[in-house]
Amino acid sequence: MTGRVVLLGATGYTGDLVLGALLRRGVRPTVAGRNAAALSALAERSGQLDHLVVDAAAPDGLRRHLNPGDVLITTVGPFERFGFPVAQAAADAGAHYLDSSGEVGFVRAVHARHHRRARETGAVMLPAFGYDYVPGILAAALALREAGPAARAVDVGYFATGPIWRGISQGTRTTMRDGMTLPSARLHRHRLVDERTASRVHRFTVRGRRRSAFLVSGTEVLFLPEEFPDVDDVTVYNGWFSGLSRPLSLYSALVDATTRLPAGRRVSDALTRPLLIGPPGGPDAALRERIPSHVVAVASSVGRSKAPLAEIHVEGPNPYALTGELIAWAADRLATRSGATPGVVGPTTAFGVDTLREGCAEVGLVTV
C-alpha cells in the first residue's frame, strides 16, 4: 500500500526544491500550507496537484488530514517556533515524518517528546534529513565501520566550495545567527555536553588541502551512538568559511560574553545582525551548481595519541539541492516500502548503512 505524501511549506525556497525533486521521481504530493491562493496557484502549475489549507501551528487540524503510512514533510522553519505541532501531528497519526531542520536543539526535543509515541503508532520520524546532517552521518558510519572496534571517536567536518557566502539562504543565515548565541552539543566520554559554538577549531584535509572548521551542533552526536554504542566521542565542525574559523571563534566568544551583561540580549542581537545581511530566498540553480558539498569524517582511537584509523570523504550536489533530493528519496521510500525502524531515529537506524549509502549515491552524494 502506498501512503500519501504531504508537503508542508511547498511555497517556500526549500519546499520548492523538495517539490521539484518529488515530481522528478514521479511522486505527486499534496501541497499544504496556510495561504490558499498561493497553494492553489502552485498546485495548478505543478500539474494539478492536490492542495490542503492547514495551519502548522494547529496539530489537531493537521492530524485530521493524516493517516497511518502517510508521509508528512515539513520545510517550515524556524523549527523551534513552528516545528513541534507538526511533529506531534505525525507521531499521533502514525504518519512518517521528514523535515529540513538544521536546529539540533529542536531535534533533541522532538526525540524527547515523540519517540515513544512514534514507536507506538509506527511512525518513522526523521528530523534534519538533508545536508544537515545526512552526509555527516553517512561518512561517519562508513569511517567507523572501516576502522573497526578500535575506533572510539569520530570528527565530522562540513565543507562547501565556490562563492559560499552568496549561496546561503535567508533561512540559513537566521539559523547561523541563532547558533552563535546557543551552545553546541558534542558527545564526550559517552555523554552529551554543551560547549560554546566555535570554541574549538579543527583541521581536516579536503581535496589535498588542510582546511579549518569550527565547532557546531550536529545530529551525529545524537544518532551515531544508536548504531555504534562503543563510540565515546563525536564532534561536528563547519568549515564553510575555513579561513575565518579562528576569527569566528573569537567572535563567538565575544557574543557569548555579551549575553552575561545586563543588556546582553540587545548587545548580542546587534553583534549578530550582520549575519542576516543578504537577499531573501536562496541561491538560484546557476549559483547552486557552483557550490558543491564536501563532508569528511575521521574515525580514531581516544586518549592522548588519538590515532586516526579511517577517513571517509563524500561529495555531492549543492547543500540546498542535496536537501531536496534526500528528502524526496526518503519520502518515496517510506511511502512505498515497509521495514524502516519506527520512532524518532537517525538515517542509519531507519534504513541501515548500506541502504542509506545506495540512496545517497542515487542522488549524487558519493564517496571520493
C-alpha positions in Angstrom: 0.0 0.0 0.0 1.4 3.4 -0.9 0.9 6.3 1.5 0.2 9.8 0.5 3.0 12.4 0.6 2.0 15.7 2.2 4.5 18.6 1.7 4.1 21.4 4.2 5.9 24.6 3.2 5.9 23.9 -0.6 5.7 27.7 -1.4 9.0 28.4 0.3 12.5 28.1 -1.0 13.4 24.7 0.4 9.9 23.4 -0.1 10.2 24.3 -3.8 13.4 22.3 -4.1 11.7 19.3 -2.4 8.7 19.6 -4.6 10.8 19.6 -7.7 12.7 16.5 -6.5 9.5 14.7 -5.7 8.0 15.4 -9.1 11.1 14.2 -10.9 10.6 10.9 -9.0 7.1 10.6 -10.2 5.7 11.4 -6.7 2.7 13.7 -6.8 2.5 15.2 -3.3 -0.4 17.0 -1.7 1.0 20.6 -1.1 -0.1 22.1 2.2 0.1 25.5 3.9 -1.9 28.5 5.2 -2.1 30.6 2.0 -4.9 29.2 -0.1 -4.3 31.4 -3.1 -0.6 30.6 -3.2 -1.2 26.9 -2.8 -3.9 26.8 -5.5 -1.5 28.5 -8.0 1.4 26.2 -7.1 -0.8 23.1 -7.4 -2.0 24.2 -10.8 1.3 25.0 -12.3 2.8 21.8 -10.9 0.4 19.5 -12.8 -2.9 19.9 -10.9 -1.7 18.6 -7.6 -4.0 18.2 -4.6 -3.6 21.0 -2.1 -4.6 21.4 1.5 -5.0 24.5 3.6 -3.8 23.9 7.1 -2.1 25.8 9.9 1.3 24.4 11.0 0.6 25.7 14.5 -2.5 23.6 15.0 -1.7 19.9 15.4 -5.3 18.8 15.7 -6.3 20.4 12.4 -3.3 18.8 10.6 -3.8 15.5 12.4 -7.3 15.1 10.8 -5.7 15.0 7.4 -3.2 12.3 8.1 -3.5 8.5 8.0 -1.1 5.8 9.2 1.6 5.3 6.5 1.3 8.8 5.0 4.5 10.8 4.8 4.5 14.3 6.2 7.3 16.6 5.0 7.8 20.0 6.6 10.2 22.7 5.5 8.5 25.4 7.7 11.1 27.0 10.0 12.5 28.2 12.3 11.6 24.8 13.6 11.9 25.8 17.3 9.0 28.1 16.5 6.9 26.2 14.0 8.0 22.6 14.1 6.6 21.0 17.3 2.9 20.9 16.4 3.8 19.3 13.0 5.9 16.6 14.6 3.1 15.9 17.2 0.5 15.5 14.5 2.7 12.9 12.6 3.5 11.0 15.8 -0.1 10.8 16.8 -1.4 9.8 13.4 1.3 7.2 12.7 2.4 9.2 9.7 6.1 9.1 8.7 7.8 12.4 9.1 10.7 14.3 7.5 12.0 17.8 8.0 14.7 20.1 6.7 15.7 21.4 10.1 19.3 22.2 10.9 18.4 23.0 14.6 19.8 20.3 16.8 18.0 21.6 19.9 14.8 21.0 18.1 15.8 17.5 17.1 16.7 16.7 20.7 13.3 18.0 21.9 11.4 16.1 19.2 13.1 12.9 20.3 12.3 13.5 24.0 8.7 14.4 23.2 7.7 12.0 20.5 10.0 9.0 20.3 7.8 6.7 22.4 4.6 7.8 20.8 6.0 7.3 17.3 7.1 3.8 18.2 3.6 3.0 19.4 1.9 4.3 16.2 4.5 3.0 13.8 5.7 6.5 12.6 9.2 6.7 11.3 10.3 10.2 12.2 13.5 11.5 10.5 14.3 15.1 11.5 17.1 17.0 9.9 17.1 14.7 6.9 19.1 16.9 4.5 22.6 18.4 4.1 22.1 18.9 7.8 23.0 16.1 8.7 22.7 13.1 6.5 26.2 13.4 4.7 28.0 13.6 8.1 26.1 10.6 9.5 26.8 8.6 6.4 30.5 9.5 6.3 31.0 8.8 10.0 29.2 5.5 9.8 31.4 4.4 6.9 34.5 5.6 8.7 33.6 3.8 12.0 32.7 0.6 10.2 36.0 0.7 8.3 38.0 1.5 11.4 36.5 -1.4 13.3 36.3 -2.0 17.1 39.4 0.1 17.9 37.5 3.3 16.9 36.2 5.3 19.8 35.9 8.8 18.3 34.8 10.4 15.1 35.2 14.0 13.9 33.0 15.3 11.1 33.7 18.3 9.0 31.2 20.0 6.6 32.7 22.0 3.7 31.5 23.6 0.5 33.4 25.2 -2.3 32.7 28.1 -4.5 31.1 31.5 -3.6 29.6 30.2 -0.4 28.5 33.5 1.2 26.5 34.4 -1.8 25.0 30.9 -1.8 23.4 31.0 1.6 19.6 31.3 2.0 17.9 33.7 4.3 16.8 30.8 6.5 20.3 29.5 6.9 21.6 33.0 7.8 18.9 33.1 10.5 19.9 29.7 11.8 23.6 30.7 11.8 22.7 33.9 13.8 20.8 32.0 16.4 23.5 29.3 16.5 26.1 31.9 17.6 24.1 32.6 20.8 23.5 28.9 21.6 25.8 26.2 22.8 26.8 23.2 20.5 26.3 19.7 21.7 29.1 17.1 21.4 29.4 13.5 22.6 32.3 13.3 25.0 33.1 10.2 27.1 29.8 8.8 26.1 27.8 11.8 27.4 26.3 14.8 25.7 28.0 18.0 26.7 27.2 21.6 25.6 30.1 23.8 24.6 30.3 27.3 23.2 29.8 27.3 19.5 33.1 27.8 17.6 35.0 27.3 20.9 37.0 24.5 19.1 38.8 24.7 15.7 39.9 21.5 14.0 41.8 21.0 10.7 40.8 18.5 8.1 42.3 17.5 4.7 39.9 18.4 1.9 40.9 17.8 -1.7 44.6 17.7 -0.7 44.5 21.0 1.3 44.4 21.5 5.1 41.3 23.5 6.0 40.0 24.7 9.3 36.5 24.3 10.7 34.8 25.4 13.9 32.6 23.5 16.4 28.9 23.4 15.7 26.0 21.2 16.7 25.1 18.2 14.6 22.6 15.3 14.9 25.6 12.9 14.5 26.1 13.3 18.3 22.5 12.1 18.9 22.1 9.3 16.3 25.5 7.7 15.7 25.6 6.1 19.2 22.5 4.1 18.2 24.4 2.2 15.6 27.9 2.4 17.2 27.3 2.1 21.0 31.1 1.8 21.8 31.9 5.2 20.4 32.8 7.6 23.1 33.4 11.0 21.3 31.5 12.5 18.4 32.3 16.1 17.4 30.9 18.1 14.4 32.6 21.1 12.7 31.6 23.6 10.0 34.3 24.6 7.5 32.2 26.7 5.1 34.4 29.8 6.0 37.6 27.9 6.5 39.9 30.9 6.5 37.7 32.7 9.1 37.4 29.8 11.6 39.7 31.3 14.2 38.2 34.9 13.9 34.8 33.4 14.1 35.8 31.6 17.3 36.8 34.9 18.8 33.6 36.5 17.5 31.6 33.7 19.2 33.4 34.3 22.5 32.5 38.0 22.3 28.9 37.2 21.6 28.8 34.7 24.4 30.3 37.2 26.8 27.7 39.9 26.0 24.9 37.5 26.9 26.1 37.7 30.5 25.7 41.5 30.6 22.5 43.3 32.0 21.6 44.3 28.4 23.2 41.2 26.9 20.4 40.2 24.6 20.2 43.6 22.9 24.0 43.7 22.5 24.3 40.2 21.2 21.5 40.9 18.7 23.3 43.9 17.5 26.6 41.9 17.2 25.0 39.1 15.2 22.8 41.2 13.0 25.4 41.3 10.2 24.9 37.6 9.7 21.4 38.3 8.4 22.7 40.5 5.5 21.8 39.1 2.2 19.0 38.8 -0.3 15.7 36.9 0.5 15.2 33.4 -0.6 18.2 31.4 -1.6 20.7 30.7 -4.4 19.3 30.1 -7.9 20.1 27.0 -9.9 23.1 28.5 -11.6 24.7 29.6 -8.3 23.9 26.2 -6.7 25.8 24.5 -9.5 28.9 26.4 -8.5 28.8 25.4 -4.8 29.1 21.6 -4.3 29.2 20.0 -0.9 32.1 18.0 0.7 31.9 16.2 4.0 34.7 14.4 5.8 34.7 12.0 8.7 37.8 10.8 10.6 37.5 7.8 12.9 40.2 7.5 15.6 41.2 6.0 18.8 40.9 8.0 22.0 43.4 9.2 24.6 46.4 11.4 24.3 47.5 10.0 20.9 44.0 9.8 19.2 45.5 8.0 16.2 43.4 8.2 13.0 42.1 4.8 11.9 39.9 5.6 8.9 38.9 8.7 6.9 35.9 8.9 4.5 35.1 11.8 2.2 31.7 12.2 0.5 30.9 14.8 -2.2 27.6 15.7 -3.7 25.3 18.5 -5.0 24.9 21.9 -3.5 23.7 21.7 0.1 20.2 23.0 -0.8 19.7 20.9 -3.9 21.0 17.9 -1.9 18.5 18.5 0.9 15.6 18.5 -1.6 16.9 15.3 -3.2 17.5 13.5 0.0 14.1 14.3 1.5 12.4 13.2 -1.8 14.3 9.9 -1.8 13.4 9.1 1.8 9.7 10.2 1.3 9.4 7.9 -1.8 10.9 5.0 0.1 8.8 5.5 3.2 5.6 5.8 1.2 6.2 2.7 -0.9 8.2 0.3 1.2 8.0 -1.1 4.7 10.8 -2.1 7.0 12.2 1.2 8.3 12.6 1.4 12.1 9.8 3.5 13.8 10.5 6.2 16.3 12.5 9.4 16.2 15.6 7.9 14.6 18.6 8.7 12.6 19.1 7.8 8.9 21.3 4.7 9.5 18.9 3.3 12.2 15.9 3.9 9.9 17.3 2.4 6.7 20.7 0.7 7.5 24.1 2.0 6.5 24.2 0.2 3.1 20.7 1.2 2.0 21.4 4.8 3.0 24.7 4.7 1.1 22.8 3.4 -2.0 20.1 6.1 -1.6 22.7 8.9 -1.3 24.6 7.6 -4.3 21.3 7.7 -6.2 21.0 11.5 -5.6 24.7 12.2 -6.3 26.2 12.0 -2.9 29.1 9.6 -3.2 32.4 8.6 -1.5 35.6 10.1 -3.2 
